Amino acid sequence: MTEQRATQILHILRNSFSLPQWANAPKDPFQTLIITVLSQATADRNTDRAFRNLSKKFPITPKDLADARVEEIEEAIRVGGLFRNKSRTIKKLSRLVLEQFGGSLDFIYSLPLEEAREMLLGMPGVGPKTADVVLNFCAGKPTLPVDTHVNRVSKRLELAPSDAGYEGVRVALQALYQPKDYLPVHLLLIALGRKYCKARKPVCKLCPVETLCPSRQLGDASDR
């Protein structure tokens, strides 16, 4: 059964990878929102560098970033790629949070999941993954973010339909795991995708869940 296999996969991944230290630490919703915007279509290393540069130049608050000139934000986050679009998005987001929400995203804690999610999705530059990251990472809401690694790995493991879009993958994974495991599942599938289940040349023979992977059993996953 898929449920049993999903449980086995999570158990193996917990024993194969360590969760990052920040996983269970309190996180500021606005800073998390900005980091996630910076991460869009960008490698993690460059995301971290862009956020550090931005943090050195400005306090990461709605007011400070709303008051900043777009050119200054661009210069700070240039290393992260797509810096012109992202700088405009960051300024618009900051202004919206400041003007419409009093400079706070605390509504993510008090509102029901779907209502809070809809409010986030109504903000410029905020898609489903960004909204789900903020809701799960910061407020512990029962939603499982799906990034490119989670999407690829969950489909190869047949934990989600091969033709599923974002919502299809999210719903499929959430049906297989308990809400308390949504964050670990997200992070561990990413770790698996980075180290073994790579997009172009997956290292199937060394993968810790190789024996539970239908893609590997049907043939080399690199051909899929």
C-alpha positions as CSV (number, residue, x, y, z in Angstrom):
1,M,0.0,0.0,0.0
2,T,1.1,3.5,-0.8
3,E,0.4,4.6,2.8
4,Q,2.7,2.0,4.3
5,R,5.4,2.7,1.7
6,A,5.1,6.4,2.4
7,T,5.7,5.7,6.1
8,Q,8.7,3.6,5.4
9,I,10.2,6.3,3.1
10,L,9.8,8.9,5.8
11,H,11.4,6.6,8.4
12,I,14.4,6.0,6.2
13,L,14.8,9.6,5.3
14,R,14.8,10.6,9.0
15,N,17.6,8.2,9.5
16,S,19.5,9.3,6.4
17,F,19.3,13.1,6.7
18,S,19.4,15.6,9.6
19,L,16.9,18.4,9.6
20,P,18.4,21.8,9.6
21,Q,18.8,23.5,13.0
22,W,16.4,26.2,12.1
23,A,13.5,23.8,11.3
24,N,11.9,24.1,14.7
25,A,13.1,27.6,15.7
26,P,10.6,30.5,15.7
27,K,10.6,32.4,12.4
28,D,9.4,35.9,11.6
29,P,6.7,35.7,9.0
30,F,7.7,38.8,7.1
31,Q,11.3,37.8,6.9
32,T,10.3,34.4,5.8
33,L,8.1,35.9,3.1
34,I,11.0,38.0,1.8
35,I,13.4,35.0,1.8
36,T,10.9,32.9,-0.1
37,V,10.5,35.6,-2.7
38,L,14.2,35.8,-3.1
39,S,14.4,32.0,-3.5
40,Q,12.1,31.9,-6.5
41,A,14.0,30.4,-9.5
42,T,17.3,30.8,-7.5
43,A,19.8,28.4,-6.0
44,D,19.8,28.2,-2.2
45,R,23.3,29.6,-2.0
46,N,22.5,32.7,-3.9
47,T,19.2,33.1,-2.0
48,D,21.2,33.2,1.2
49,R,23.7,35.6,-0.1
50,A,21.0,37.9,-1.4
51,F,19.2,37.9,1.9
52,R,22.4,38.6,3.8
53,N,23.2,41.5,1.6
54,L,19.7,42.9,2.0
55,S,19.9,42.5,5.7
56,K,23.1,44.4,5.9
57,K,21.6,47.3,4.0
58,F,18.2,47.4,5.6
59,P,16.3,46.1,8.6
60,I,14.0,43.5,7.2
61,T,10.7,45.2,8.2
62,P,7.8,46.3,6.1
63,K,8.5,50.0,6.8
64,D,12.2,50.0,6.0
65,L,11.7,48.1,2.8
66,A,8.7,50.1,1.7
67,D,10.7,53.3,2.3
68,A,13.8,51.9,0.4
69,R,14.5,52.9,-3.2
70,V,14.0,50.1,-5.7
71,E,17.6,50.7,-7.0
72,E,19.0,50.1,-3.5
73,I,17.1,46.8,-3.1
74,E,18.2,45.8,-6.6
75,E,21.9,46.4,-5.7
76,A,21.6,44.3,-2.5
77,I,19.9,41.3,-4.1
78,R,21.6,41.3,-7.5
79,V,23.4,38.1,-6.7
80,G,20.1,36.3,-6.3
81,G,19.0,36.6,-10.0
82,L,15.9,38.2,-11.4
83,F,16.8,41.1,-9.1
84,R,14.8,43.7,-10.9
85,N,11.5,41.9,-10.7
86,K,12.1,40.7,-7.2
87,S,13.1,44.2,-6.0
88,R,9.8,45.6,-7.2
89,T,7.9,42.8,-5.7
90,I,9.6,43.2,-2.3
91,K,8.8,46.9,-2.3
92,K,5.2,46.3,-3.3
93,L,4.8,43.6,-0.7
94,S,6.3,45.7,2.0
95,R,4.0,48.7,1.2
96,L,1.0,46.4,1.1
97,V,1.8,44.8,4.5
98,L,2.5,48.2,6.0
99,E,-0.7,49.9,4.7
100,Q,-3.2,47.1,4.7
101,F,-2.1,45.0,7.6
102,G,-0.5,47.5,9.9
103,G,3.0,46.2,9.2
104,S,2.3,42.7,10.5
105,L,1.5,39.3,9.1
106,D,0.1,38.1,12.4
107,F,-3.2,37.1,10.7
108,I,-1.5,33.9,9.7
109,Y,-1.7,32.7,13.4
110,S,-5.3,33.6,14.1
111,L,-7.1,33.0,10.8
112,P,-8.2,29.6,9.6
113,L,-5.7,28.0,7.1
114,E,-7.6,28.6,3.9
115,E,-8.5,32.2,4.8
116,A,-5.0,33.1,5.7
117,R,-3.7,31.3,2.6
118,E,-6.1,33.3,0.3
119,M,-4.9,36.5,1.9
120,L,-1.3,35.7,1.2
121,L,-2.1,34.5,-2.3
122,G,-3.6,37.9,-3.0
123,M,-0.3,39.6,-2.4
124,P,2.0,40.6,-5.3
125,G,4.6,37.9,-6.1
126,V,3.1,35.3,-3.7
127,G,2.2,32.0,-5.2
128,P,1.1,28.8,-3.6
129,K,4.6,27.6,-2.5
130,T,5.5,31.0,-0.9
131,A,2.2,31.1,0.9
132,D,2.5,27.5,2.2
133,V,6.1,28.1,3.3
134,V,5.0,31.1,5.4
135,L,2.0,29.3,6.8
136,N,3.8,26.1,7.7
137,F,7.2,27.3,8.7
138,C,6.0,30.2,10.8
139,A,2.5,29.3,12.0
140,G,2.7,25.6,11.9
141,K,-0.4,25.5,9.7
142,P,-1.2,22.0,8.2
143,T,-0.1,22.7,4.6
144,L,2.8,21.1,2.9
145,P,4.9,23.4,0.5
146,V,5.9,21.9,-2.8
147,D,9.0,23.1,-4.4
148,T,10.8,21.7,-7.5
149,H,12.6,19.0,-5.5
150,V,9.4,17.9,-3.7
151,N,7.5,17.8,-6.9
152,R,10.1,15.7,-8.8
153,V,10.9,13.3,-5.9
154,S,7.3,12.7,-4.9
155,K,6.3,11.8,-8.4
156,R,9.3,9.5,-8.9
157,L,8.4,7.7,-5.7
158,E,4.8,7.6,-6.9
159,L,3.6,9.4,-3.7
160,A,1.8,11.8,-6.1
161,P,0.3,11.4,-9.6
162,S,2.9,12.0,-12.4
163,D,0.6,14.5,-14.1
164,A,-0.4,16.4,-10.9
165,G,0.1,20.2,-10.6
166,Y,1.1,22.0,-7.5
167,E,-2.2,21.4,-5.7
168,G,-2.4,17.8,-6.7
169,V,1.0,17.0,-5.3
170,R,0.3,19.0,-2.1
171,V,-3.1,17.2,-1.5
172,A,-1.6,13.8,-2.3
173,L,1.3,14.2,0.2
174,Q,-1.0,15.6,2.8
175,A,-3.2,12.5,2.5
176,L,-0.2,10.2,3.2
177,Y,1.3,12.0,6.1
178,Q,0.2,13.5,9.4
179,P,0.2,17.3,9.7
180,K,3.0,17.1,12.3
181,D,5.2,15.6,9.7
182,Y,4.5,18.1,6.9
183,L,7.6,20.2,7.6
184,P,9.9,17.2,7.9
185,V,8.5,15.6,4.8
186,H,9.0,18.9,2.9
187,L,12.6,19.2,4.1
188,L,13.6,15.6,3.8
189,L,12.3,15.2,0.2
190,I,14.3,18.3,-0.7
191,A,17.4,16.8,0.9
192,L,16.8,13.6,-1.1
193,G,16.3,15.5,-4.3
194,R,19.5,17.5,-3.8
195,K,21.8,14.6,-3.0
196,Y,20.4,11.6,-4.8
197,C,17.2,12.1,-6.8
198,K,18.6,14.9,-9.0
199,A,16.7,16.2,-12.0
200,R,19.1,15.1,-14.7
201,K,21.3,12.4,-13.3
202,P,19.7,10.7,-10.2
203,V,22.1,8.6,-8.2
204,C,19.7,5.7,-7.8
205,K,22.2,3.1,-6.7
206,L,23.2,5.1,-3.6
207,C,19.7,6.4,-2.8
208,P,18.6,5.3,0.6
209,V,15.0,4.6,-0.6
210,E,16.0,2.9,-3.8
211,T,14.2,-0.4,-2.9
212,L,11.0,1.6,-2.3
213,C,11.1,3.6,-5.5
214,P,8.9,2.4,-8.4
215,S,10.8,4.5,-10.8
216,R,14.1,2.7,-10.0
217,Q,12.5,-0.7,-10.1
218,L,11.0,0.0,-13.5
219,G,14.3,1.1,-14.9
220,D,16.9,3.8,-14.5
221,A,15.2,7.0,-13.3
222,S,17.5,9.0,-15.4
223,D,15.6,7.8,-18.4
224,R,12.3,9.1,-17.0
